Amino acid sequence: MSMKFKLPRHVSSDYLTRLISREIKRQELAFPKASLKTLTEIKEISNAIEKMGLPKYLVCKKLPSKLGFGIFLHPQAKPILRGSVIAPYSGILSLEPENDPEDSDYAFAPMGEMLLHKEEQALFDPKRKFHSRRHYALKLDAAKNGNFTRFINHSDEPNVRIEYMRIPKNSLGLAVAPLEVIYFAKKTIHPGEQLLVSYEGDENSYWGAMGIKPYPLFPKTFVLQGKSKIEFRR
Ligand SMILES: C[S@@+](CC[C@H](N)C(=O)[O-])C[C@H]1O[C@@H](n2cnc3c(N)ncnc32)[C@H](O)[C@@H]1O
């Protein structure tokens, strides 16, 4: 499958980025600062995503039944070590009223309880009358634009974890961000295994909202094998 999703990192406006920084301060949230090792790995994977979409050591493959596509470590690749960056989860950043989310199978809400000034509500929520205490949530949506992380499926026992981080000033040419959603290897990922993450935070917000139970997927439920033609192991 050719990878048309080639967005290394999320898209925001300076206006929204400033608003996010302000809200992080007001809510006294402290997202950990990405280390130099993490920044270096983000830089490397961003370059690969920009160039070819999917780095060579990964495979995007259609799964049986209604599961759609999934991301696998190539059967001939080296293991991915625990703690390595998989990639930033990229997409379009926007704001939406907290209790009125528009459903997207590809969206995160990395931050809630946001308060907006009058002119900000007019911009992000033009249909509603201004209400100073209405809460908004930050939405990171990869429905229309994103990268291969949007194809990573859900597991209750994942080998990938999600971290909300701050991208500090750096000399690598990476744009600063008050909040970035980054996928890391939670444990060693072995060749052929599927990359899987848990979509659920504290609440049962993803599958609960969809009203379905996820298929019990584990890193070795479907394993890729083969040299020339890559197939699932039987
Ligand atoms: C972020 S996408 C993952 C990529 C998706 N398979 C695709 O081809 O676009 C999330 C969607 O994938 C499917 N999915 C992911 N994990 C699943 C699981 N464990 N059981 C059932 N469906 C799953 C669901 O349709 C879900 O809404």
The ligand as an SDF file (V2000), in Angstrom:
LIG
                    3D

 27 29  0  0  0  0  0  0  0  0999 V2000
   -7.1690    4.9040   14.2020 C   0  0  0  0  0  0  0  0  0  0  0  0
   -8.0120    3.7560   13.2060 S   0  0  0  0  0  0  0  0  0  0  0  0
   -6.8680    2.4370   13.0330 C   0  0  0  0  0  0  0  0  0  0  0  0
   -6.6300    2.0510   11.5880 C   0  0  0  0  0  0  0  0  0  0  0  0
   -7.7740    1.3610   10.8730 C   0  0  0  0  0  0  0  0  0  0  0  0
   -7.6560   -0.0910   10.9970 N   0  0  0  0  0  0  0  0  0  0  0  0
   -7.7810    1.7630    9.4130 C   0  0  0  0  0  0  0  0  0  0  0  0
   -7.6340    0.9120    8.5230 O   0  0  0  0  0  0  0  0  0  0  0  0
   -7.9100    2.9540    9.1310 O   0  0  0  0  0  0  0  0  0  0  0  0
   -9.2330    3.2000   14.3050 C   0  0  0  0  0  0  0  0  0  0  0  0
  -10.2540    2.2390   13.7460 C   0  0  0  0  0  0  0  0  0  0  0  0
   -9.6710    0.9840   13.4500 O   0  0  0  0  0  0  0  0  0  0  0  0
  -10.5280   -0.0940   13.8270 C   0  0  0  0  0  0  0  0  0  0  0  0
   -9.9010   -0.8310   14.9330 N   0  0  0  0  0  0  0  0  0  0  0  0
   -8.7150   -0.5610   15.5420 C   0  0  0  0  0  0  0  0  0  0  0  0
   -8.4460   -1.4570   16.5070 N   0  0  0  0  0  0  0  0  0  0  0  0
   -9.4740   -2.3230   16.5400 C   0  0  0  0  0  0  0  0  0  0  0  0
   -9.7980   -3.4700   17.3480 C   0  0  0  0  0  0  0  0  0  0  0  0
   -8.9820   -3.9290   18.2950 N   0  0  0  0  0  0  0  0  0  0  0  0
  -10.9860   -4.0720   17.1040 N   0  0  0  0  0  0  0  0  0  0  0  0
  -11.8260   -3.6440   16.1350 C   0  0  0  0  0  0  0  0  0  0  0  0
  -11.5730   -2.5820   15.3370 N   0  0  0  0  0  0  0  0  0  0  0  0
  -10.4230   -1.9220   15.5320 C   0  0  0  0  0  0  0  0  0  0  0  0
  -11.8260    0.5580   14.2520 C   0  0  0  0  0  0  0  0  0  0  0  0
  -12.6370    0.6670   13.1170 O   0  0  0  0  0  0  0  0  0  0  0  0
  -11.3630    1.9280   14.7080 C   0  0  0  0  0  0  0  0  0  0  0  0
  -12.3930    2.8850   14.6630 O   0  0  0  0  0  0  0  0  0  0  0  0
  1  2  1  0
  2  3  1  0
  2 10  1  0
  3  4  1  0
  4  5  1  0
  5  6  1  0
  5  7  1  0
  7  8  2  0
  7  9  1  0
 10 11  1  0
 11 12  1  0
 11 26  1  0
 12 13  1  0
 13 14  1  0
 13 24  1  0
 14 15  1  0
 14 23  1  0
 15 16  2  0
 16 17  1  0
 17 18  1  0
 17 23  2  0
 18 19  1  0
 18 20  2  0
 20 21  1  0
 21 22  2  0
 22 23  1  0
 24 25  1  0
 24 26  1  0
 26 27  1  0
M  CHG  2   2   1   9  -1
M  END
$$$$
